[in-house]
Amino acid sequence: MSRRSPVLRRSVLLAVLALLLVSAGCVTIGPQPAATGDGRAATVTHVVDGDTVDVRFADGSTDTVRLLGVDSPETHGQNHPAEFEGVPDTDAGRRCLADAGTDATAFTARALSGGTARIVVDETADRRDEYGRLLAYVVVANGTNLNYRLVATGNARVYDSTFAQSDRFYAAEARAQARRLGLWECRAPGAVNATSGVGSSSLVVASVHPDAAGNDVQNLGDEYVTFRNAGNDSLDLSGWTVRDEGGHVYPFPDGFELASGASVRVYTGAGTDSADALYWNADGAVWNNDGDAVVVTNATGVVVLRHRY
């Protein structure tokens, strides 16, 4: 009978110990974030949808990559038209976005049909999203930035976030909107480009108070946005919505009118609506203390107000 050497026995013991630690949740083993610059070569193993792919790196590690700075319509879940500038929040709008999501997934699959890509992270952006997916640019074999091409062809919108190429992406989005490419065919007539302006409205943001006193989550009554009607006529806000960059949406109550020169404060917390105070009844904080965007969409789905703070 052969006998293992001390070195071999030690290697086996270390391997077993590592396995036990992983099983116990004490050690996390996974791919390191992709390098900047030329990035990291990867094999694309699965196209999840237009903006998400699974990859395997040369060392055998795997990851799910969420394409940085873009958002394609969903193919496996519900779409929210309010997230796509000018797309009406109707059954037709949602059906149109679902079809656009299928097209976006097909576009990404064609672009990655060669099976390989380079995964490049952006030092100015978050490295991973809330689901743990790697946020990165996906560069195909011919050097094309797939993230940018999705936006330029109307297969994705720009996801409002911090990344180095955002100005370039927003310019491409404006051109795609103007030409009604891809998902932008779903827009309501008269919708305008987010980067060149918004629809006409006398509604303005008078103030934003995102940082509630104490613990934000426990003091939702001190988080609010104040709107003012700067026009000469009363505004019927029935069917209008307010949203943030995170996708939280608040619908104004049916029949709510804001008189000329009047203001209304929309609180994140719970309460009884009145002429000058409305309540979101959210179960958590909405407005980001470090900066966000207040976006108002009218009853036809057109963005009429975008206020960054």
N, C-alpha and C positions, 0 to 999 in steps of 0.2 A: 504494500500500500504506500502510495506516495504521500509526502508530508509537505504542507504549504510553508513557504519561507516566512520569517517574521515580517518582512516588508509587505508581502502579499496579504498576510493576516491583518496587518494594520490598515491596508487599503480597503479590505472588505469591511472591517469594523467602521471605518470612516464613512463609507458609502451607506451602510445600514443606519448609522447615526444621523446622517444628513436626511435620509428618507423619513426617519422618525420625527425629526424636527419639522420638516415640511408638513407631515401629516398632522402635527400638533399645532400648526399655524404659527410657529416661532420664526420661520425663515420664509422669505418670499423669493422665489427664483423665477426670473423672467427676463425678457430682453431689456438691454439697456436702451435709453432713449437714443434715437437716431442722431448721428453726428450732423453738425451744421456744415455749410459749404456744399460739397458735392453730395452729401448725404450718405445713405447706406443702401446698398443693393439688396433687393428682396424679390422673392417669387410671390406673385399674387395667387393665392389659393382659392379665393372666393370673392365675388362681387356681391356684397350684401344688398346695396342699393346705390343710387347715384352718387352719394357722398360718403360711403363707407365700404371699406374693403378689408379682407383678412390677408395677412402676408406671413411668409416664412423667410427668416434671414439665413445667411450662409452658415451660421453656427448652430442652426437647428431650432433656434427660438422662434416663437410666433407672437403675433400681436394683431389687434384690430386697429386700423387706422381710420380716424374720422378726418376727412379732408378739411384742412384749416381754412376758415374764412368764408365757407360756402354752405348753403343749405338747399338741397334739392327737395322737391315735394315727396311725401312719403309714398311708398308702395305697399308697405305692410301695416300701416297704421292710419290714423285719422289725420287729415290735413286741416289746418286752421287758416282760412283765407286771409285773416287779418295780418298774418305774418308776411304776406306777399303783397307789396304795394299795389293798390288799385284793383285787386281781385275781389269781386263781391262775395260777401258771406251768405251765399245761397247754395241750394242743392246743385245748381248748375256750376257754380264756381268750384265747389268741392269735387264734382265729377271731373271737371276740366283739369284740376290739379292732380287728381289721381292718374289720369291719362298722361299728364306731363311727367309724373313720377316714374311711370313705366318707361317713357321715352328716355328719361335721364339715366335710368339704370342700364338700358340698352346702350346708350352713348358711352357710359363708363366701361361697360363690358367690351365694346368694340375697341376703345382706346387702349385697353389692357389685354387685348387678345394675344399679344406676344408673350404674355405670362410673366414678364419682369418689369421692374420699375425701380426708381431710386426714391427713398423716403427721406425728405429733408425737413428738419424742424426749423422754427423761427424763434430766435432768441428773445424777441419782443413779446411773444405770445405765451399763453399757458401751454404747458407741455402735455397735459392730459385733461380730458373733460370730466364731468361729474360721474360718468359711467366707467371711468378708467381707460378710455380709448386714447390712443396716441394721436395728438393733433399735429398734422404735418402736411407739407406739400407733397403731392405724388407726381414725380417727373417721369414721363414715359421715355421709351428708347430713343426717340428722335429729339429729345431735349425739351419737349413741350410740357409746360406746367398744366397738368390736368385740372387743377382747381380753377385756374384762370379760364381755361377753355370752357368749363362748365358754365361759368358766368357769362362769358362772351357770346356763347351760343344760345343763351336763354334756358339752359338746363338746370340752373340754380340761381338763387338770389345771393347777395352778399350777406353773410351772417354778421350782424353788428357786434364787433369785438375788436380787440387790439391785435394787429399784426402788421408787419412792415410794409406789405404790398397793398394795404387797404385802399389807398387813393387810386391806384391803377385798377383795382377790382371795381370800385364804385364807378369809375369812368366807363368801364366795359359794361357794367350793368345798365347805365343810362343809355348807352347805344343800343343794347339789346331791347330795352323797354321801348325806345323810340321806334324800333323796327318791328316790334311785337313778335319777337322771336321766342320759340319754345313756350315756356310757361306763361310768358307775357301775353300770349293770345287770349289768356283767360281774363285779362283785365277788363274792367268796365269802360265803356266809351267815355272819353274825356279825362281819363286818368293821366297823371303827369309823372315825370321822372322824379324819383326821390332826391337825386343830386342836383336837379335844376330848379326845384321848387315844389310846392304842394298846391292842392286845390284851393280855391278861394274860400275864405271863411273869416268871420270877425272874431272867432274864438281865439283867445291867447292864454298862455300860461303866465299867471301873475307871480307865482312863487312855487317852489318845491321844498318840502321839509322832509328829507329822507331819513335823517338821523334822529330818531325819537330819543327822548330822555331815558337814561338807564338802558335796560335790555330791550332792544328793538322788538324782539318776538313777544315780550311780555307787555309792551306798551304800544300796541298797534293804533291806539287812538291818537297818538302823537306823531303819526306818519301820515302825510297828506300832500296833495297837490291842489293849488288854488287856480281855478279858471275864471277868466273875465270876458264878458261880451263887450268888445271894443267898438261894435257897430251901432248904427242908429235904430236898428230894428230888433225885435225879440227873436231869439234863436230857439227853434224847436229841436231838441236833442234826442228825440225818439229814434231809436235804432243806431245811434252813434256809440262808439266804443272807445275806451282808453286802454292802451297796453304799454308794457315796458319792453326792454330788449330780451327779457327772459321768457316772453310768451304769456305772461299773466294778462288776462283780459277782463275789463270791467265794462258792462253795458249800462249806459244811462237808462234810467227808468222810462218806460213808455209815457208819453205825455209831458215829460219834463221840459219846461221852457225857461230860458235864461233871459231876463229882460235886458234891454239896452243899458249898458253901464254897470250891470249887476255882476256879482261874483258868486261863485259856489266853490266850496272846499270839499274835495273828495277824500274822505278818510279811509285808510286801509282797514281799520277795525270795524266793529259792529256798532249799530246805533239806529235811531229813527230818522228817516229822511225828512228833510224840510227844504224850503226854498233856497237856503244858503248853505246847507250841509247834506252831503250824500255819503253813504257808507258802503264800502266794498264788501264787507263781511268776509274778508280773506282769513285763512287759517294760519298765515305767516306773513312776515315782512315782504313787501313787493319792491320798493325802490332801493336801489343799490346806493349805499352811502358814499362810495368812491366814484360815482358817476353813472349815468343811465340816460335813456331817452324816453320822453313822454310822447307817445304817438296817438293821435286821435283820427279815427276813421268815421266818415259820415254814413248815412243810412244806405247809400249806394255802393259802399265798399271803397270809396276814394279817400286816400289820406289827405286830410285838410290841415293838419298841424303836426309838426315834429319839433320838439324842444329838447335840446341836450343841456345837461347841467354837469 
